[in-house]
Amino acid sequence: MSKGVTIVRSEYVDRNGTKHQEVETDCDRCGGAGQSDKWYLTGKVCFKCGGDGRMITKRKEYTPEHEEKLRKQREKRAEKKRLAAIAKAEEENQVKLANWGYNQPTIHLVLGDTFSIKDELKSAGARFNNQIRGWYFSENPGQWDTVELETAELLKYNYLGQVDLKYFHEVQDYINEKRKEVEPQSSYVGSVGEKIEIEVEFITSFLIESTHFIYSDTFINKMQDEQGNIFIWKTSKNLKYEKDDTGKIRLKGTIKEHTEFRGEQQTILTRCRLQKGS
C-alpha cells in the first residue's frame, strides 16, 4: 500500500452514533519507513511493524453531541477527584502542622546564641528547622528570650490546599523584621583602620579551619557590646575560654572592615590583643 494512506478495514456504529473502526495506517514508530539507521545494532528493522511500514490499529469517531457528553463526564470525574484531594489534604495538613509544631497561630523563635544551649533547648521541647534557621517552641517557653512569628507567614498552599513550608529566602525578610522589633540592632562601629578598645560580651565561636597542629586552628569569634553592635574576630584563639565570669572580654584591636551578614551589620576586627581583667 502507498505510504501515508489510511484504509478502513472494518467499521460499526453503536447506539451513540460512535464509529468503531479498525484501520490500516503507517507505523507510528518508524513513520512508514519500516526501518531506520538508528537501529543498526538490531538490524535496522522496526520491531513494531516488522519492516512492513504499516500497522493495524483501532480508533473511534464520536458525534459532536456524544463528544460533548463525554467532555462533561470527564469534567465531573475530575471535579470529584479534586474535591476528594482537597478533603484528604485538609486531614494531611493537620498531621504535617503538628509534626512541624506549626499547629498554633504563632511559634516562638529563640533569640541569641542557641548553639551552646541546643541540648538544653531540645530537652525542653524546642525544635529546629532550616526554614527559620533556629530553635523554636510552639508555646512561649518563658525561660528564654524569643520572638513571636505568625505561622501563616511561614506556610504556603498549592491549588489543592496542600500545605508546605516556605523556603528560607521567602521568609528571611519577615523574620529579620520581627527580630528588629525585640532585638537591639547592630550598627557599624568606628572607621576602617581605626584602633579601638572595647568591652564586649562573648556570643559564640566557630571553628572554620583545622590542621594537625593545634596552633593552626582558626576560629570566628562573635561578640556584642552593650548597644547591640556585633564584632567579629578571626583568630587562632577560641574566646570561649578567654571570657570572664560574666561572659565579658576586653580587647584592643584594629577595625579591618565593615560587612553585612544575613541583614546584620558587623564590625570586623584584626590584630587584637586581650586586655588584663578580661
C-alpha positions as a Markdown table, in Angstrom:
| # | Residue | x | y | z |
|---|---|---|---|---|
| 1 | Met | 0.0 | 0.0 | 0.0 |
| 2 | Ser | 1.0 | 3.5 | -0.6 |
| 3 | Lys | 2.7 | 5.3 | 2.3 |
| 4 | Gly | 0.5 | 7.8 | 4.0 |
| 5 | Val | -2.8 | 6.2 | 3.1 |
| 6 | Thr | -5.2 | 5.2 | 5.8 |
| 7 | Ile | -7.5 | 2.3 | 5.0 |
| 8 | Val | -10.6 | 1.4 | 7.0 |
| 9 | Arg | -10.7 | -2.3 | 7.2 |
| 10 | Ser | -13.9 | -2.7 | 9.3 |
| 11 | Glu | -16.4 | -0.4 | 11.0 |
| 12 | Tyr | -19.6 | -0.4 | 13.0 |
| 13 | Val | -21.7 | 2.3 | 14.6 |
| 14 | Asp | -23.0 | 1.9 | 18.2 |
| 15 | Arg | -26.2 | 3.4 | 19.7 |
| 16 | Asn | -24.5 | 6.7 | 20.5 |
| 17 | Gly | -23.5 | 7.2 | 16.9 |
| 18 | Thr | -19.9 | 6.5 | 17.6 |
| 19 | Lys | -17.9 | 4.8 | 14.7 |
| 20 | His | -15.7 | 2.0 | 15.8 |
| 21 | Gln | -13.1 | 1.4 | 13.2 |
| 22 | Glu | -10.2 | -0.9 | 12.5 |
| 23 | Val | -7.8 | 0.9 | 10.2 |
| 24 | Glu | -4.5 | 0.2 | 8.5 |
| 25 | Thr | -2.1 | 3.1 | 8.6 |
| 26 | Asp | 1.6 | 4.0 | 8.6 |
| 27 | Cys | 3.5 | 2.6 | 11.6 |
| 28 | Asp | 3.7 | 5.2 | 14.3 |
| 29 | Arg | 7.1 | 4.0 | 15.4 |
| 30 | Cys | 9.0 | 4.2 | 12.1 |
| 31 | Gly | 6.7 | 6.6 | 10.2 |
| 32 | Gly | 6.1 | 4.0 | 7.5 |
| 33 | Ala | 9.8 | 3.5 | 6.6 |
| 34 | Gly | 9.9 | 0.0 | 8.1 |
| 35 | Gln | 13.5 | 0.6 | 9.2 |
| 36 | Ser | 15.9 | 3.2 | 10.5 |
| 37 | Asp | 19.7 | 3.6 | 10.6 |
| 38 | Lys | 19.4 | 4.5 | 14.3 |
| 39 | Trp | 18.5 | 0.8 | 15.0 |
| 40 | Tyr | 21.6 | -0.5 | 13.2 |
| 41 | Leu | 22.6 | -2.5 | 16.3 |
| 42 | Thr | 19.5 | -4.6 | 16.0 |
| 43 | Gly | 19.3 | -4.9 | 12.2 |
| 44 | Lys | 17.6 | -1.5 | 11.4 |
| 45 | Val | 14.2 | -3.2 | 11.1 |
| 46 | Cys | 11.3 | -1.7 | 13.0 |
| 47 | Phe | 10.1 | -4.2 | 15.6 |
| 48 | Lys | 6.6 | -2.8 | 15.7 |
| 49 | Cys | 5.7 | -3.3 | 12.1 |
| 50 | Gly | 8.3 | -6.0 | 11.3 |
| 51 | Gly | 9.7 | -3.8 | 8.5 |
| 52 | Asp | 6.4 | -3.6 | 6.6 |
| 53 | Gly | 5.9 | 0.1 | 7.5 |
| 54 | Arg | 2.2 | -0.5 | 8.1 |
| 55 | Met | 0.2 | -1.2 | 11.3 |
| 56 | Ile | -3.3 | -2.2 | 12.3 |
| 57 | Thr | -5.0 | -0.1 | 14.9 |
| 58 | Lys | -8.4 | 0.9 | 16.3 |
| 59 | Arg | -10.0 | 4.3 | 16.6 |
| 60 | Lys | -13.2 | 5.9 | 17.5 |
| 61 | Glu | -15.1 | 8.8 | 15.8 |
| 62 | Tyr | -17.6 | 10.5 | 18.1 |
| 63 | Thr | -20.6 | 12.6 | 17.1 |
| 64 | Pro | -20.4 | 16.2 | 18.3 |
| 65 | Glu | -23.3 | 15.5 | 20.7 |
| 66 | His | -21.6 | 12.4 | 22.3 |
| 67 | Glu | -18.2 | 14.2 | 22.4 |
| 68 | Glu | -19.8 | 16.9 | 24.5 |
| 69 | Lys | -21.5 | 14.4 | 26.8 |
| 70 | Leu | -18.1 | 12.7 | 27.3 |
| 71 | Arg | -16.4 | 16.0 | 28.0 |
| 72 | Lys | -18.9 | 16.8 | 30.7 |
| 73 | Gln | -18.4 | 13.4 | 32.2 |
| 74 | Arg | -14.7 | 13.9 | 32.3 |
| 75 | Glu | -15.1 | 17.3 | 34.0 |
| 76 | Lys | -17.4 | 15.8 | 36.6 |
| 77 | Arg | -14.9 | 13.0 | 37.4 |
| 78 | Ala | -12.1 | 15.5 | 37.6 |
| 79 | Glu | -14.1 | 17.7 | 39.9 |
| 80 | Lys | -15.0 | 14.8 | 42.1 |
| 81 | Lys | -11.3 | 13.8 | 42.3 |
| 82 | Arg | -10.3 | 17.4 | 43.0 |
| 83 | Leu | -12.8 | 17.7 | 45.9 |
| 84 | Ala | -11.6 | 14.3 | 47.3 |
| 85 | Ala | -8.0 | 15.5 | 47.1 |
| 86 | Ile | -8.9 | 18.7 | 48.9 |
| 87 | Ala | -10.6 | 16.8 | 51.7 |
| 88 | Lys | -7.6 | 14.5 | 52.0 |
| 89 | Ala | -5.3 | 17.5 | 52.1 |
| 90 | Glu | -7.1 | 19.0 | 55.0 |
| 91 | Glu | -6.5 | 15.8 | 57.0 |
| 92 | Glu | -2.9 | 15.5 | 56.0 |
| 93 | Asn | -2.3 | 19.2 | 56.7 |
| 94 | Gln | -3.2 | 18.7 | 60.4 |
| 95 | Val | -0.6 | 15.9 | 60.7 |
| 96 | Lys | 2.1 | 18.0 | 58.9 |
| 97 | Leu | 1.4 | 21.1 | 61.0 |
| 98 | Ala | 1.6 | 19.0 | 64.2 |
| 99 | Asn | 4.9 | 17.4 | 63.1 |
| 100 | Trp | 6.4 | 20.8 | 62.4 |
| 101 | Gly | 5.0 | 22.4 | 65.6 |
| 102 | Tyr | 3.1 | 24.9 | 63.5 |
| 103 | Asn | -0.4 | 23.9 | 64.6 |
| 104 | Gln | -0.8 | 27.1 | 66.6 |
| 105 | Pro | -1.3 | 30.7 | 65.2 |
| 106 | Thr | 2.3 | 31.5 | 66.3 |
| 107 | Ile | 5.6 | 29.9 | 67.1 |
| 108 | His | 8.4 | 31.4 | 69.3 |
| 109 | Leu | 11.9 | 31.6 | 67.9 |
| 110 | Val | 14.6 | 31.6 | 70.5 |
| 111 | Leu | 17.0 | 34.6 | 70.3 |
| 112 | Gly | 20.7 | 34.9 | 70.9 |
| 113 | Asp | 23.3 | 32.2 | 70.8 |
| 114 | Thr | 21.4 | 28.9 | 70.7 |
| 115 | Phe | 24.3 | 26.7 | 69.6 |
| 116 | Ser | 25.8 | 26.4 | 73.1 |
| 117 | Ile | 22.4 | 25.6 | 74.6 |
| 118 | Lys | 21.0 | 23.4 | 71.9 |
| 119 | Asp | 20.9 | 20.3 | 74.0 |
| 120 | Glu | 19.1 | 22.2 | 76.8 |
| 121 | Leu | 16.6 | 23.6 | 74.3 |
| 122 | Lys | 16.0 | 20.2 | 72.8 |
| 123 | Ser | 15.3 | 18.7 | 76.2 |
| 124 | Ala | 12.8 | 21.4 | 76.9 |
| 125 | Gly | 10.9 | 20.5 | 73.7 |
| 126 | Ala | 12.3 | 23.0 | 71.2 |
| 127 | Arg | 12.5 | 22.1 | 67.6 |
| 128 | Phe | 15.0 | 23.2 | 64.9 |
| 129 | Asn | 14.4 | 23.6 | 61.2 |
| 130 | Asn | 16.3 | 25.1 | 58.3 |
| 131 | Gln | 13.3 | 27.2 | 57.2 |
| 132 | Ile | 13.8 | 29.7 | 60.0 |
| 133 | Arg | 17.4 | 28.7 | 60.8 |
| 134 | Gly | 16.8 | 28.4 | 64.5 |
| 135 | Trp | 15.3 | 26.7 | 67.6 |
| 136 | Tyr | 11.6 | 27.4 | 68.3 |
| 137 | Phe | 8.7 | 26.5 | 70.6 |
| 138 | Ser | 5.0 | 26.1 | 69.8 |
| 139 | Glu | 4.3 | 27.9 | 73.1 |
| 140 | Asn | 6.2 | 30.7 | 74.8 |
| 141 | Pro | 8.8 | 29.0 | 77.0 |
| 142 | Gly | 9.3 | 31.9 | 79.3 |
| 143 | Gln | 12.8 | 30.8 | 80.2 |
| 144 | Trp | 14.5 | 32.2 | 77.1 |
| 145 | Asp | 14.1 | 35.4 | 75.1 |
| 146 | Thr | 12.0 | 34.7 | 72.0 |
| 147 | Val | 10.4 | 36.5 | 69.1 |
| 148 | Glu | 6.8 | 35.6 | 68.1 |
| 149 | Leu | 6.3 | 34.5 | 64.4 |
| 150 | Glu | 3.0 | 34.0 | 62.7 |
| 151 | Thr | 2.8 | 30.6 | 61.2 |
| 152 | Ala | 0.6 | 31.9 | 58.4 |
| 153 | Glu | 3.7 | 33.9 | 57.2 |
| 154 | Leu | 5.7 | 30.7 | 57.1 |
| 155 | Leu | 3.4 | 28.5 | 55.2 |
| 156 | Lys | 2.2 | 28.1 | 51.6 |
| 157 | Tyr | -0.6 | 26.1 | 49.9 |
| 158 | Asn | -0.9 | 24.7 | 46.4 |
| 159 | Tyr | -4.1 | 24.6 | 44.3 |
| 160 | Leu | -5.4 | 21.6 | 46.2 |
| 161 | Gly | -4.8 | 23.3 | 49.6 |
| 162 | Gln | -1.8 | 21.0 | 50.5 |
| 163 | Val | 0.4 | 22.8 | 52.9 |
| 164 | Asp | 4.2 | 23.2 | 52.8 |
| 165 | Leu | 6.9 | 25.3 | 54.4 |
| 166 | Lys | 8.1 | 28.3 | 52.5 |
| 167 | Tyr | 11.8 | 28.4 | 51.7 |
| 168 | Phe | 14.2 | 30.3 | 53.9 |
| 169 | His | 14.7 | 33.1 | 51.3 |
| 170 | Glu | 10.9 | 33.6 | 51.2 |
| 171 | Val | 10.7 | 34.2 | 55.0 |
| 172 | Gln | 14.1 | 35.8 | 55.7 |
| 173 | Asp | 12.9 | 39.4 | 55.4 |
| 174 | Tyr | 9.9 | 38.7 | 57.6 |
| 175 | Ile | 12.0 | 37.1 | 60.3 |
| 176 | Asn | 14.5 | 39.9 | 60.2 |
| 177 | Glu | 11.8 | 42.5 | 60.6 |
| 178 | Lys | 10.3 | 40.6 | 63.6 |
| 179 | Arg | 13.7 | 40.4 | 65.2 |
| 180 | Lys | 14.2 | 44.1 | 64.9 |
| 181 | Glu | 11.1 | 44.7 | 67.0 |
| 182 | Val | 12.7 | 43.0 | 70.0 |
| 183 | Glu | 16.5 | 42.8 | 69.5 |
| 184 | Pro | 19.0 | 45.6 | 69.7 |
| 185 | Gln | 20.2 | 46.2 | 66.2 |
| 186 | Ser | 23.8 | 46.1 | 65.3 |
| 187 | Ser | 25.4 | 49.1 | 63.6 |
| 188 | Tyr | 28.9 | 49.6 | 62.3 |
| 189 | Val | 31.4 | 50.9 | 64.9 |
| 190 | Gly | 34.3 | 53.3 | 64.1 |
| 191 | Ser | 36.0 | 53.5 | 60.7 |
| 192 | Val | 38.2 | 51.1 | 58.8 |
| 193 | Gly | 41.8 | 51.3 | 60.1 |
| 194 | Glu | 40.8 | 52.9 | 63.4 |
| 195 | Lys | 42.3 | 51.4 | 66.6 |
| 196 | Ile | 39.7 | 50.7 | 69.3 |
| 197 | Glu | 39.5 | 49.3 | 72.8 |
| 198 | Ile | 36.2 | 47.7 | 73.7 |
| 199 | Glu | 34.5 | 45.6 | 76.3 |
| 200 | Val | 32.2 | 43.1 | 74.7 |
| 201 | Glu | 30.1 | 40.0 | 75.6 |
| 202 | Phe | 31.2 | 36.8 | 74.1 |
| 203 | Ile | 28.4 | 35.2 | 72.0 |
| 204 | Thr | 29.8 | 32.2 | 70.2 |
| 205 | Ser | 32.8 | 30.9 | 68.2 |
| 206 | Phe | 33.0 | 28.7 | 65.1 |
| 207 | Leu | 36.0 | 26.5 | 64.1 |
| 208 | Ile | 36.5 | 27.1 | 60.4 |
| 209 | Glu | 39.9 | 25.6 | 59.7 |
| 210 | Ser | 41.7 | 22.8 | 61.5 |
| 211 | Thr | 45.0 | 21.1 | 61.0 |
| 212 | His | 47.1 | 18.5 | 62.9 |
| 213 | Phe | 48.7 | 21.4 | 64.7 |
| 214 | Ile | 46.6 | 22.9 | 67.4 |
| 215 | Tyr | 48.0 | 26.4 | 67.0 |
| 216 | Ser | 46.9 | 26.4 | 63.4 |
| 217 | Asp | 43.2 | 26.1 | 64.2 |
| 218 | Thr | 41.2 | 29.2 | 63.1 |
| 219 | Phe | 38.1 | 30.4 | 64.9 |
| 220 | Ile | 35.5 | 33.0 | 64.1 |
| 221 | Asn | 34.6 | 34.7 | 67.4 |
| 222 | Lys | 31.4 | 36.7 | 67.6 |
| 223 | Met | 30.9 | 39.3 | 70.3 |
| 224 | Gln | 28.4 | 42.1 | 71.1 |
| 225 | Asp | 28.7 | 45.4 | 73.0 |
| 226 | Glu | 26.0 | 46.9 | 75.3 |
| 227 | Gln | 24.4 | 48.8 | 72.4 |
| 228 | Gly | 23.9 | 45.5 | 70.5 |
| 229 | Asn | 26.7 | 46.1 | 67.9 |
| 230 | Ile | 28.3 | 42.9 | 66.6 |
| 231 | Phe | 32.1 | 42.4 | 66.4 |
| 232 | Ile | 33.9 | 39.6 | 64.6 |
| 233 | Trp | 37.5 | 38.5 | 65.2 |
| 234 | Lys | 39.0 | 35.7 | 63.2 |
| 235 | Thr | 41.9 | 34.2 | 65.1 |
| 236 | Ser | 43.6 | 31.1 | 66.4 |
| 237 | Lys | 42.1 | 31.8 | 69.9 |
| 238 | Asn | 38.7 | 30.4 | 70.9 |
| 239 | Leu | 37.4 | 33.3 | 73.1 |
| 240 | Lys | 35.0 | 30.9 | 74.7 |
| 241 | Tyr | 37.9 | 30.2 | 77.1 |
| 242 | Glu | 39.0 | 33.8 | 77.5 |
| 243 | Lys | 35.8 | 35.4 | 78.8 |
| 244 | Asp | 35.4 | 36.3 | 82.5 |
| 245 | Asp | 32.8 | 35.1 | 84.9 |
| 246 | Thr | 30.2 | 37.5 | 83.4 |
| 247 | Gly | 31.0 | 36.4 | 79.9 |
| 248 | Lys | 32.8 | 39.7 | 79.1 |
| 249 | Ile | 36.1 | 40.2 | 77.2 |
| 250 | Arg | 38.2 | 43.3 | 76.8 |
| 251 | Leu | 40.1 | 43.8 | 73.5 |
| 252 | Lys | 42.3 | 46.2 | 71.8 |
| 253 | Gly | 42.4 | 45.9 | 68.1 |
| 254 | Thr | 42.1 | 47.5 | 64.6 |
| 255 | Ile | 38.9 | 47.7 | 62.6 |
| 256 | Lys | 39.6 | 45.7 | 59.4 |
| 257 | Glu | 36.3 | 46.2 | 57.6 |
| 258 | His | 32.5 | 46.6 | 57.9 |
| 259 | Thr | 30.4 | 43.8 | 56.4 |
| 260 | Glu | 26.8 | 42.6 | 56.5 |
| 261 | Phe | 25.8 | 39.0 | 57.1 |
| 262 | Arg | 22.1 | 38.0 | 56.8 |
| 263 | Gly | 21.0 | 41.6 | 57.3 |
| 264 | Glu | 23.2 | 42.1 | 60.3 |
| 265 | Gln | 25.9 | 44.8 | 60.3 |
| 266 | Gln | 29.2 | 43.5 | 61.6 |
| 267 | Thr | 32.5 | 45.2 | 62.5 |
| 268 | Ile | 35.4 | 43.0 | 61.7 |
| 269 | Leu | 38.5 | 43.3 | 63.9 |
| 270 | Thr | 42.1 | 42.3 | 63.3 |
| 271 | Arg | 45.4 | 42.3 | 65.2 |
| 272 | Cys | 43.6 | 42.2 | 68.5 |
| 273 | Arg | 45.1 | 41.8 | 72.0 |
| 274 | Leu | 43.3 | 40.6 | 75.1 |
| 275 | Gln | 43.5 | 43.1 | 77.9 |
| 276 | Lys | 44.1 | 42.4 | 81.5 |
| 277 | Gly | 41.0 | 41.8 | 83.6 |
| 278 | Ser | 39.2 | 40.1 | 80.7 |
